[in-house]
Amino acid sequence: MVGIMADMNDARSALRQYFGYDGFRPGQEPLIHAILQGRDALGVMPTGAGKSLCYQIPAVLMHGVTIVISPLVSLMADQVAGLEGNDIHAVCINSTQSPEEQSVALAEARSGRCKVMYVAPERLDTQRFVEFAATLDIALVAIDEAHCVSQWGQDFRPAYLGIGDFLSRLPDRPVVAAFTATATERVRRDIVNLVGLRDPQISVTGFDRTNLYFDVIKAVPTVKRQWIERYVTARPDESGIIYCATRKETESLAADLCAHGVRAVCYHAGLPPEERHAAQRAFVNDEAPVVVATNAFGMGIDKSNVRYVIHHNMPDSIEAYYQEAGRAGRDGLASRCTLLWSDGDIATRRRFIEMENGNERLTDEEAQAVRNRRRVLLDGMIGYCRTTDCLHRYITSYFGETGEVKCSGCSNCDGEFETIDVTDIAVSIGKCVSEMGQRGRRQGEEARKYGAGKIVQVLRGSDAREMHDWRRLDSCPMYGRLRDVPDSRIRDVLSQMVADGYLAVEEGRFPLVWFGVRSMDMRRVGFRMVIKQVSRPADSDDHGGGSGGGT
Ligand code: ADP
């Protein structure tokens, strides 16, 4: 527990004394302040924004030891070395150590000399460790990569589910602070609930990357290819990453670029390790400025002067996209992130989701739930491709950042797309959702909710049997009202309405569509909705904010 309360002046002194920094970065101060006050905290900041400091500063100021739960066993030794280098005594305990090493580390932790102790989440499950922890004076439990607790995230790690139990078995509950780089609203809720954070200070900051220009282009495969060739050959000395969906595509595109005189290498998990390492080395050393890769490329690669990241296909979530695109411009210089997509990409992604039987240990029901989650994540990605709003704003609000975001460059704000007015379709969808909600409903019952497919069926006047059953969906005034509009268009508008917040998808065994936070706006006079028709012509490649040298 906190002994003598430290305040933010102490925190600033510690920042200077131990780390040599003059001031806090956005987001750090409220989190450190809360922790020092004895309040739980949840920090959501992108990689490199400075999450570690948010628990390291309290660790040196609070009485007792800080336990850091981290999934990255391979990085623990580095983290300990970093802290020791700053005069903060730290240890780690993990399965790569010999029993003797572990005993020494445990003794250090108990001695009171050690301020920070790193452990893997799996260890919290062992009776021995729980008994040991009960004898410690624990100031703070910090949870790194806290999104691993959520099955909604990309890296679910079952051992994280044991953290809540571990905390409840401690004689005195310490302050608990969780940190993650990626957390949508749903993942954040899971972290709070599953870890058992108590009225945490939540701080979401730093997601906007103002030096990146975001660009979305819809194009068929042949045009995508031409666009990439033209873009890359016009910048032979710039470093770039091109992500493709398949290994075959990376090979053929890399070969094409080489034939055009570009020093490009190809990287995917199917290559022999030596070849992969050689490609990576060549790219990092700028011998080959361009790498054409699958999503196997990127983890742990630290190259700051990447001027562009091009996606040849649509990834399956905004999380994945932003992680990959975010490898551009680490040096802070203007860089460009272009996403090329086609309707075929959506079809392929959907097919992958349907085909996936995932983990064999899952029951049918669990597998179904996993598929549903993936569909929702994919819808977020499709929304990014189709939105006419600012792309910077789309991304930051996706990650839950609420502050005002000023666009620092994106193709939407540059207005480079054509739109079609779909107000009538949107209004019909809204009415239909409402009417369907009332059908077959008994008094006092909540409105009924349906999946997107059913809504489209009603609007199109489908003759399917369930239209005519006891719910009498065929008696909705909207039944058959959009008979002349293709299914795909209605679906496009519906997913855009979800992306824009007019509708929302509720999770559950099946994703159900209901009204979203902006639903009232649809009733306002002058309500209008447009969707993107086609992007600007894909052959006009050079325009402002790109990677062509700026600041
Ligand atoms: P994260 O855990 O969010 O990925 P880190 O905690 O590893 O990020 O911090 C990234 C880098 O930023 C580190 O080198 C760290 O020392 C530095 N850093 C963190 N906070 C500050 C600060 N207030 N001022 C200057 N540098 C900072």
Residues whose N, C-alpha, C, O or C-beta is under 5 A from the ligand:
A	BS01	ADP	Y21 G23 F24 R25 P46 T47 G48 A49 G50 K51 S52 L53
